[in-house]
Amino acid sequence: MKPSIGITTDHLASVSHALSTILADEFVLYAKTRSAHWNVEGADFYSKHIFFEKQYEELDEIMDEVAERIRMLGHYAPAKLHEYLELTHLTEQSRAQNSSEDFITLLLKDHETVIIHLRENINYFSNELNDSGTSDFITGLMEKHEKMAWMLRSHIK
């Protein structure tokens, strides 16, 4: 049964598609953060290993929240790797080495990309698609990414 929550069927589909793109970004960023956790090397290995673990755990929670928001709106969340790669704004970049600084620089760039994308959609959801709930939801996501980006940025200053 489709939700009857004051948002048209077409707008629900548009919101769900946009959230699917956000979910894809979150998944790719999660995978890249997991890679940093697994593969970081150097004198600061242990502290960065733990740091990246905390970040991917937070991203895991975010992914679940985004997928559940899509389901609340009556649509199915994408769950296939090829769908994520088609939908994401991020790329799978290689790095010169497995140093914490290389991982942090790449992850910071991705968080900033996600922040910009989320910020661009806040008014779109509220004003054009009549979905203040999702607008508020992604504002909260943006704030979480801003904090994660700050944490990353603080390691390379």
N, C-alpha and C positions, 0 to 999 in steps of 0.2 A: 504494500500500500504506500502510495506517495505521500510525503508530508504535506499538510495543509497549514502552512505557517506564514502566509502573507507574502510569499515570494512566488512569482510565476514559474511555471515549469521550465520555460526557456532560460530564465535567470538562474534557477537552481542548476541547470545543466552547465551554464557558463561559469558559475561559481565553482562547481565540482571539477570542471576541467582546469580552471586556474589553480585550485587546490591540488590537483593531481600533479601539476608542474612544480608546485612548491614541495610536494612529497618527493618527487624525483630529485630535486635539488638536495633535500634533506638526506635522502638515501645515498646519493653519490658523496656528499660531504661526510656522512657517517662512515662509508667504506674507506675514504681517504684518511680519515682520522684513525680508524682501526689499523690501517696500514702503517701510519706513523707510530702507533702504539707497539705494533709487532716488530717494526724494522728499525726504529731509532737506534743509533750507535753513538758512542762518544763517552767522555768523562761524566757527562750529566745524564747518562742512560737511565738510571733508576728514577730520578725525579721527573724526567720527561715521560718515561713509561707510565708512571702513575698519573701525571698531568693529562696525557692524551686519553687515558682510560676514563677519567672523570668527564672529559669532553665528549667522548663517544657515547657514554652512558646518558648524558643529557640529550644528545642527538637522538638516541633510541627512544627516549620519552617523547620528544617532539614528533618523531615520525608516527608514533602511535596516536598522538593527539590529532595530527593532521588527517590520518586515515579515518579515525573515528568521526571527525568533523564531516568528511566526505560522506560517510555512511549516514550520519544524522540528516543530511540533506537529500537522502534517498538514492544515492549513487554508489557504485562500487569503486573502491580504491585500487589503483594499479598495483600489481604485485609481481610483475615479471621484469627481469633485468633489462630486456630489450625495450620495454616501455619506458623505464626510467631513463635510459640512454637517449631515447627519442625526445623525451619531454624536458630534460634538464637544461639549465643555462650553463652548467659547469662542464669542465673537460677533465679527462684523465690525463694529467700532466706528469711527465717524468721529471726527476730531479737529478742534480749532479751527484749527490751523495746522500747518505742516510743520516745526515747530521740533524740535530734538533732544529737548528736555525733554518735549514732548507725546508723541513716539514712545516715549521711554524710560519714561514713566509708564504708558502703555498696555501696553507689552511686559512691564514688571515685574508688573503686575496679572495678566497671562496666565500668566507663569511661576509666580507664586504659586498660581494656580488649578490648574495642572498639578501642582505639588508637593503640594498638599493631596490631590488625586485619587490620585496615586501612593501617598502615605503611607497613605491609607485602604484601599488594596488589598494592601498588603504581607502582612498576616496572612491576608486572605481567600484569596490564592493558596496560601499555605503550609498553613494550618490547615484550610480548608474544601475546597479543590480538590486537596490533596495534591501541589502543584507548588512545591516549594522552589526549583527552578531559576528559574522565572519570578518568584518572590518576590525572589530575589537579584538577578535582572536588573533589575526595576523599582526596587529599592533603589539600584542603580547609576545608573539614569536620574534618580531623584530627586536624588541627589548632584550630577549634572551640571547639573540645573536650578537647584539651590540655588546653585551657583557662578555660573551665568549671571545669576541674579537678584541676587546680591551685586555682580557687575560693573555691572549696570544701576543698582542702588540707590546705588552709590558715585558715580555721575555726578550724582545729584540731591541729595546731602547738602549 
